[in-house]
Amino acid sequence: MSISRLSIRLFLVVALLSSGSFGGASAADAPFVIDAIVSTTGPNSFNGQYTQQALQVFEAFANRNGGINGRPIQFAFSDDQSNPQIAVQLLSQINTKHPAVIMGSDAVAPCSAMAPLVAASGPVMYCTSPGLDPPTGSYAFASTSSLKISLAAMVKYLRLRGLTKIAILTATDAMGQLTDRYFDNAFALPENKTLTIVTHERVNPTDLSFNAQVERIKNSGAEAVLAFATGPAFGTVLREFYEAGVTIPVATSGGNGNPAQLKQYGTSIPPEVLFAGLPQDLTPEQLGASPIRQKIDDYRQAFAAAGLTPSPGSSPYSWDPAAIVLSAFRKLGTGATATQVRDYLLNLRGWVGMNGTYDFSIGDQHGCTGTSLVMTRWNPTTGTFVAVSGLGGVPFPKR
């Protein structure tokens, strides 16, 4: 079933759920509208469509559980077409309504274009991509763990597996440039002094082939490769690694963990494709009595109630931001200003979400530490992700 058909089906579910009781609120109460900028078309649409879907599922979940003190919420979506300039135009249009909060975008480039425009005076912009690196104390926030923390945890995972010769492949876009900087930080950590970067290749994500870069990685003696290109470019990376006979582990960001995309490649991919995952990738037994477990159960049950299946590489990244924003309005009321919401977020400590425990005192505007990262492996036969590490990226013992 296509995303568009799923969205229609979900709209009907949301409408039915939203017509019910909200803790005694009058039926005349209009929904509290929260604007969301998403990339439902363009190169990032494989993520953006699932982001919109997840926010719609969250809307139904929140309204089933009382909305904002009895008042239902409603997300109003605008498509930035994966284009930073269009995202800025949409932000300008939405700002004429003087909102306290804007959700989105779900892609790094649009978020990076909008962040400077809100950083000093608002509104609060909650980017649902973990790739944004907002200024500390600003009105811009970003999802889950920061890229800096996630990359360090991925490098830690490879090191603890005994892999010391690492190749890196990054794109030349905004995300790739940020990734390059944080890989430099990760490999400079004292605990990683035994690791060697045997080659660092860069690719233009619009190119149709990366043969030269793939051949250099194949001949470099690398024991693993950290491959950071997204969307169709990541598909090109996997195809050319496979065709070149590259058999070393290929590790990448959770944003590439889109089952619909990965299933297209079948078994024509390297034998070990790894992703930076989230606590949801662990089994209940592996999670144990973690307080995160109940939040994950809520998330899964919400999607089940809508008759939908979340995308592991897209859906979770908007869930906690939406829940955090909801908690702010529940505490402050729907008349809260952008400054009040920002200050609420900056002072949030010990807030448990499905992606980890948040403490914004760490100062990175993400609030989620690397202790929540889980490494996963894609199983092309079953079309599922299998956790290969516990929380924090520590590999499971070999059996």
Secondary structure, DSSP 8 states (H G I E B T S, - for coil): --HHHHHHHHHHHHHHHHTS--TT--TT---EEEEEEE--SSTTHHHHHHHHHHHHHHHHHHHHTTTBTTB-EEEEEEE-TT-HHHHHHHHHHHHTT--SEEEE-SSHHHHHHHHHHHTTT--EEEESSTT----TTSSEEESSB-HHHHHHHHHHHHHHTT--EEEEEEESSHHHHHHHHHHHHHHTSGGGTT-EEEEEEEE-TT-S--HHHHHHHHTTT-SEEEEE--THHHHHHHHHHHHTT--S-EEE-GGG--HHHHHTTTT-S-S-EEEEE-GGGS-HHHHTT-THHHHHHHHHHHHHHTT----TTTTHHHHHHHHHHHHHHHHH-TT--HHHHHHHHHT-EEEEETTEEEEGGGSSSS-B-GGG-EEEEEETTTTEEEE-B-TTS-B----
